[in-house]
Amino acid sequence: MNWSESAVRTAASEGDYGRVIELVRQAARLTQGQLGDACGMSQSAVSRLERRGQREYPMATLARIAHHLGIPLRLVGLADDGAPAKGGSGSETEDMQRRRDFLAGVAATAAAPVLGSVAPAHPDWGAGQAAVLRIATTAYRRMDATAPTRQLSETVQGHLRLIQTVAGPVKDAAARARLAAVGSEAASLAGWLSWDMADHGSARTWYGAAIKAAQRAGDPLLIAYQQGSLASFEVDSGNPAQGLSLIRGARRKLGPERPAIAAAWLSSLEAVAHATAGDERAADRALTSSAAEAARATETPPPWPWVFSFDERKVAAARVTCGARLGRPRWVHSSAVDASAALSSGHEKQRALLALDIAAGHMTAGHLDGAFALATRALETGIRLRSGRVVERARAFRRCYSSPTPPTVVRNFDEQMHDVYM
């Protein structure tokens, strides 16, 4: 959609936001009924909104529809966090706005395939505000696979502010609990993105906020998911004991009847934590348990709050990571099929991190050319997507090799790493 189109800009400048929505809806080839279904409204309510003219509009409804259609908030009269800073250049502001508009538009597109799967995943949510906001969060989580982290982080934090705005006036306890769950998911994504930017202080703050919001929501599955997410962060930050404690707490929260995907995921996190602490036998036991649970996890699509499935590829990836941290190349190379399956993930950042783990296994085994070839490709991904986590992992990989006369493949890696600032 061209936001500079005269009809859209004229309607926005006149305060006829219903006309803006109508023009964008028609350009997207959606009927009023389809837009209403996606945003928790009836067809007649959408029709009345589009005919509202220059009268006042409910802000929450405008925000909900704008997020679904990818309309810049300024075009429907809402505050836009992309406003120019005092003294800022117009070109920089326009460039930032274009990036935000692009991300919002892609989020709306990415949300479309999951619209049908949202309601069955958590049937009590219906099609109200929480369900619509959660669609946007799910879309942003999927976008993390390929979107530059810093740009996506700005958009997600704006999404969090919208959730807070929507939740503020809500009095009904059940509705507040649902919105708290949505806020928990969004805060967890903000934590993940901060982690990816190597901003560990902000990551801990966001993960803590995600756990508190999950507790307000009163959902044990969500609480366990957020505790496991924080555990993964702590383990990766070099705190395996704290990570293991969080994993044990998550298991207690879920009890013995936990879903197979939750059990498989927590066991994989436990394996990496033990490997980080240097306990090979405990890591191997946890991996065996994770594989058994993954074989039972047949849910398609994965149950809320998971966005991606957990299968044998994820277990293979965890084994590769464990092998890299234990310095056991036989774990990394135990099965070429497993390694290739693990590398088939469509999540570019995760694939780059896994490639660096495999590269570490190659280097431990003395296969220098293969190791640095893999690491160089992973570093290219980290730079392109501005992933501080990938770049820092690449730096850690490089520190494991030293030679007064490094070969060409190492010098090429060093040239690429030189002057990288995320």
C-alpha positions, -999 to +999 in steps of 0.1 A: +000+000+000+013+034-009+008+056+021+014+087+001-016+080-021-036+112-023-070+097-013-055+081+019-036+113+029-067+135+022-090+113+043-064+112+071-059+150+070-097+155+072-100+132+102-121+107+082-103+077+096-131+054+086-124+063+049-087+055+055-096+021+068-120+015+039-094+024+013-067+002+028-091-027+033-101-025-003-065-024-014-059-055+006-089-071-010-106-079+022-143-077+028-158-059+057-167-093+072-132-107+069-117-076+085-143-078+113-136-115+119-098-107+122-104-078+146-132-092+168-160-070+152-191-077+132-194-068+096-220-041+104-196-026+130-169-023+104-194-007+080-205+018+106-169+026+114-161+032+077-191+056+074-183+075+106-169+105+088-152+131+109-167+122+142-148+108+172-135+072+169-127+046+197-089+046+199-086+009+208-106-001+177-085+021+155-053+007+169-065-029+165-075-024+128-044-003+121-022-031+134-040-057+114-039-038+081-004-023+087-016+013+086+008+038+102-008+050+134-005+087+123-029+080+094-057+071+119-050+099+143-031+079+169+002+088+186+031+075+166+064+069+184+082+077+151+076+114+156+106+135+147+128+145+176+135+181+181+164+191+159+162+158+140+165+157+102+135+151+081+152+125+060+162+104+090+126+106+104+111+096+070+136+067+068+127+055+103+090+058+095+094+038+063+111+010+082+083+010+108+057+010+081+074-018+063+076-039+095+039-032+103+029-042+069+049-074+069+035-082+104+000-079+090+009-102+062+026-127+084-004-128+107-028-138+080-017-175+079-021-179+117-055-163+120-073-196+118-051-213+144-053-186+171-087-194+185-084-232+188-050-228+206-067-210+235-104-213+231-114-191+261-099-160+244-125-157+217-120-129+191-117-099+215-089-075+220-065-100+236-068-124+207-062-097+181-032-083+199-018-118+203-020-123+165+003-093+161+027-106+187+028-140+170+036-123+137+064-103+152+078-135+167+078-151+133+095-120+118+124-124+142+137-151+119+146-127+091+141-091+103+169-068+116+168-070+153+170-034+163+142-023+139+120-051+151+127-042+187+115-007+182+082-020+167+077-046+195+082-019+222+055+002+205+033-029+204+038-033+242+028+003+248-004-004+228-012-034+249-007-013+281-030+014+266-057-011+258-054-029+292-055+003+312-093+009+314-103-027+314-122-037+346-133-073+339-110-097+357-110-123+330-103-098+303-074-083+323-060-118+328-061-124+290-044-090+283-018-098+309-010-130+290-006-110+258+016-086+276+037-114+289+043-128+255+052-094+241+076-086+270+093-120+265+098-112+228+113-078+238+136-097+262+147-121+234+154-091+210+174-073+238+194-105+243+200-107+205+213-071+207+237-082+235+218-058+259+217-082+288+205-057+314+174-049+293+169-086+285+167-095+322+143-067+329+119-077+301+120-114+310+113-105+346+083-084+334+071-114+313+071-137+343+053-112+365+026-107+338+022-144+333+017-148+371-010-121+369-026-140+340-027-171+363-016-195+335+009-222+347+019-231+311+028-195+303+046-190+336+067-221+329+074-209+293+087-176+305+108-192+333+123-215+307+130-186+284+148-168+312+167-200+320+179-202+285+192-167+287+210-172+320+226-204+307+238-186+276+251-158+298+273-183+318+250-189+347+240-226+343+232-231+380+206-203+379+193-217+347+189-252+361+170-238+391+146-219+369+140-251+348+132-271+379+108-244+390+091-245+356+086-282+358+071-279+392+047-252+379+035-275+351+032-307+372+034-343+358+007-337+332+027-311+313+023-311+275+049-332+256+063-301+238+069-283+271+087-314+286+108-318+254+118-282+254+126-280+291+148-311+288+167-296+259+173-265+279+185-286+308+209-305+286+225-273+274+227-261+310+245-293+321+268-291+291+277-255+299+285-266+334+307-294+320+285-323+331+285-347+300+265-375+316+237-353+329+235-335+295+232-369+277+204-380+300+185-348+294+189-351+256+176-387+258+146-375+277+141-346+253+141-369+223+115-392+239+092-363+247+096-348+213+085-381+197+052-377+217+047-340+207+024-344+177+005-311+181+001-292+148+001-263+151+021-262+183+000-253+214+000-218+228+023-201+238+047-219+214+049-205+179+073-230+164+071-268+168+096-288+188+107-320+170+138-342+163+155-313+145+154-292+177+168-321+197+196-325+172+204-288+174+205-291+212+230-320+209+252-300+186+252-271+211+260-295+240+289-310+220+303-276+212+302-265+249+316-298+261+344-298+235+331-332+222+334-332+184+319-367+183+286-352+196+287-326+169+294-350+141+277-381+155+252-380+127+255-361+095+217-365+090+210-350+124+233-320+117+218-313+083+183-316+097+192-292+125+206-267+099+174-268+078+156-245+102+141-214+085+151-192+114+183-175+100+196-163+134+191-196+151+207-213+121+237-190+123+242-198+160+239-235+153+265-232+125+289-216+149+284-245+173+291-270+144+321-248+135+334-252+170+332-289+167+351-288+134+378-267+150+381-291+180+386-319+156+412-300+137+392-293+105+401-256+103+390-248+068+355-262+073+352-246+107+360-211+095+340-215+063+309-222+084+317-194+109+322-169+081+287-176+067+272-173+102+290-140+107+276-127+074+241-135+087+248-118+120+260-086+104+231-085+079+205-090+105+224-069+131+223-097+156+248-089+184+243-124+198+255-140+166+284-116+162+295-121+199+293-158+195+315-155+163+340-135+184+341-162+210+347-188+183+376-168+170+392-165+204+395-203+205+421-203+178+455-187+178+484-189+155+513-165+146+506-172+109+469-178+104+459-194+070+438-175+044+404-188+056+411-173+091+424-140+077+392-137+056+371-142+087+392-116+105+387-091+077+350-096+079+350-092+117+372-061+116+353-029+126+320-046+132+300-026+157+264-036+164 
